[in-house]
Amino acid sequence: MASREPVFQALILNRYNVTYFVCNTCGLLQTEPPYWLDEAYSEAIAVCDTGLVSRNVSISRKLAPLLYFLLDKEGRYLDVAGGYGMLTRLMRDIGFDFYWTDPYCTNILAKGFEHNPDDSFSAITAFEVLEHVQDPVSFIEKNMEMTDASTIIFSTDLYEGSPPAPEDWWYYALPSGQHISFYRKSTLEAVAGKLSLNLYSAGNFHMLTRKTINALLFRLMVGRMSGVFSAYVSRALDSKTFLDHQKLLGQQKS
C-alpha cells in the first residue's frame, strides 16, 4: 500500500478542522475519513452550486461529438449520479439514448428514463462525481460491471505538482464539505493501470475505456471546437424531445 502523508488542515463547513493526506506515489489527495458527510449532504445538490445549469449545458456540448464521432451514436448511455436529471434530458433532446440513476437525488427532469438494472450500456457518465467518493477505483469498477459498460466518461478538476494550499484552490469546496478526493493526471493514470483501461484526458474532461481511440481527436471533440461539432451532431440526430413527450403521455393514459 502506498504511503500517505498529511499536507495541511482546512476548515470544512466552517466548523470542522480537517486534515488532508496525499499519496506519495500517485498524488491522490484526500481528507481524513469524512465524518461530516451526513451534514454536508443534508441537500444532495449544494445550495452554493450556482454553476449547475451552465456546467451541464457545457458538458452536453462536449459529450455529444465525443459519442457521435468516437464512440457509438446509437448506443445506450447511463448518467451515474445524475442529480436532478438535467444532463440526461439534454442528451435525449440532442438525440442520444440516455438514462438516469442517482441513489441520493430526486429525478426531476428525466422522469420515465430511469436506469433499468437489466439493461447494459455502451458507456456511463459521472460528471463532477469522483471528487465526492472515497474509493474511486471501486466506484468506477462497480459501476462499469453493473452496467456492462466498456467506458466511463467523467469530469474532475486536476491539480499539478504539490497540492495547492486551501486558500489557493476553490475546488476544495470547503463551505459545502462535499469534495473529499482530488486528483493529479498521475492519479488517473494509476487508476487506469489498476483497472486495465486506457485513459484519455483534456482539461477537466476524462475518459477511461477498454477501447483504443485517437487521443488527438478526443482532445479536439472536447476542446474549444466542441460547440461547432455539437451543432453538427444536433442537426444530424433526431431529437427525442417530442417522442419522449408522447411516450410519457401514453404511460399516463395506460
N, C-alpha and C positions, 0 to 999 in steps of 0.2 A: 504494500500500500504506500502511495506517495506521501511524503511528509507535508504537513501544512504548518504555517506559522502565522501568528497574529500580526496584522499590519496597522490597524487603527481601531478606534472606537468612534461610534457616531450615535446621535440621539434619534431614535425611531419613535414615531407617533408623539413626538415632543415630550416623551416621558421615560423611555427605556434606553439606557446606555448599553449599546450592543457592540460586541467585538466582531470584527471581520477577519477571516482567515484566508490565506492564499495558498494554493497548491504550488510547491516549488518545481514541479515537473511540467504541468500543463497550463498553469495560470488561472485555473478556476478559482474565483473569488466568491466566498460565501459568508453569510452571517453565522454566528453561533446558532445552535438549534432554535428555531423561531417559535418561542412560546407565546408570542403576541398575535399569532395569525387569526385566531377567532375574533379578536377585536379589530384587526386590520380588514377582515372580510365581513364586517357587520353589514356592508353593502358590497355586492360582488364586483361592481364597477366603481372605482374610486370617484368620489364627488369631484375631485380636482382634475379628473381626466377630461379636460376640455378639448383635447385633440382626437377624441374617439371617432367622430364623423369624418373629418378630413383625412385621418390616418387610414380608415377603411376604404375611402374613395381612392387614395393614392395606391394602396395595396392592390386594389382591383385592377388598376391600370397597368401595374407591373405583372400581375399574375396572369391576366388574360393572354398576352402574347407569349408568355412562357409556356402555358398549357397548350395553346394553339399551335405554335411552331416547333416546340421541342419535346412535348410530351404527347398527350392524346386529346385532341379537341372533342372527341366523342366519349371520353371516359367518364366514370362516375367519381366524384370527389367529395371528401368529408372535411368540414371545418371543425377541428377538435378545439374544445374550449372556446366555442363560437360566440360567447357573450349573448347579446340581445338578438343575434341572427342577422346583423347588418351585412357582413361580408357574404354570407350565403345568399341573401336576397340580391345583392349587387351582382354576384356572379351568375345567378339564374337570369337576371334581367339582361345580361350580356348574351347569354345563350348556353352556358355550361350547366351540366347536370350536377348541381352542388347540393349537399345536405349538411345538417347541423347536429352537433352534440355538445352538451356542457352540463355536467352534473351540479354545477354551483350557480347557474344563472338561468333566468327565465327566458325562454324563446318568445320574443315579441314579434319580430319581423319576418321570420321564416317558418311560421306555423304550417304544419302539414308536410314539412320536409325534414323531419327528424330522422336521426340515424336508426336504421333497422339492423339489429345485431346479426342477422343472417346475410346481409349484403357484404360484398367485397368492393374495394375501391382501388382505382388506379393510383391515387396519391391522397395524402392527408395534408392539411394545412394547420399551422399552430402559430398564429401571429401574436407577438407580444405575450408569449406564454412561458418560454423557458426561463426567464428571469424570476418566475413565480414558483419554480419547482426545486425541490431539494436534491433529487436524483435524476438529472437529465437523461442519463443513459437508460435507466429503467423506464422513464416516461416515454422516450422515443421507441424503445424496443416493444413495450407493452402495446402501444397504440398502433404500431405497424403490424404486429402479429394479430391484434384484434380485428383489423380491417383488411388483412391480406394485402396491404399496400406495399409497393416497392419503393416509394418515395415519400419523404416528408419535406414540405416547404415551410419555412418559418422566418421570423424576424427577431432580432435582438441586437441592441447596440453593443459594439465591441470596444474594449479599451486596448491601448497599446503600451508595451513596456511594463513599468510598475503600476500598481493600482493607483488611480487618481485619489487625491485627498477628498474627504467627504464634501467640502465646500466647493470643490472644483468640477464636480460632475453631477448634473441634475438627475441622471439616470438612476442614482441610488434611491430616488423617490422616498426619502426619509419621512416626510409627513404622512404618507399613506401606509408605510410599513409592509407593502405587498411584494416588493422586489427583494429577493433573498439570494439570488445567484447571478454572477456576472462573468463574462467570457472574453477571452482573447481569441484571435484566429487559431492559435496553437491549441486552445481548449477544444474548439470544434474539430480540429484535425485529430485530436486524441479520441474524441467521441466517434468520429468516422472510422478510425482504425479499430476501435473496440468492437464496433458493430459490422465491420467489413463492408462499409458503404463508401461511395465516392462523395466528396464534398465539393460544392460549387458555392462561391461566396462573392458578393459585391456589396460593399457598404454594410447596411444592416439587414440585407436580404440574403437568405441562405437556403441551400437545398442539400439534403443527404439522400442518396439514391443508389439502387443497385444498377441503374442504367449508366452508360457512358455517353456523355454529350459533349458538344464543343463548348469549352469554357468561355471563349470569346463571345460566342452567340448568347450564352447565358447572361454575361455582363451587358451585352447590347440590349437584350429583351427587357432587363430590369433597370436599365440606366436612364439617362436623360431623354432618350428617344422613345421610351416606353409609351408615352402618350400618343405618339404617332402610330406605333404598331397597334396599340389598343383600339384606336379609332378604326383602323382597318378591320380588326377582329370583330368589332361591334357591327360593322356593315356585313361581314362575311357570314356571321352566325344569325340564326333566328332566335330572337329574344323569347324567353319563356314566360314573360310577364303576363300576357293575356291567357296563354294556355294554363298557367298556374291558377289564374283567376277562375277560369272555367272549371278546373279540377276541384278547387275548394268549394265553389258553388254547388257542384254535383255532390260533394260529400255532405254538405249541409242539408240537401234535399233528400238524401237516401236515409 
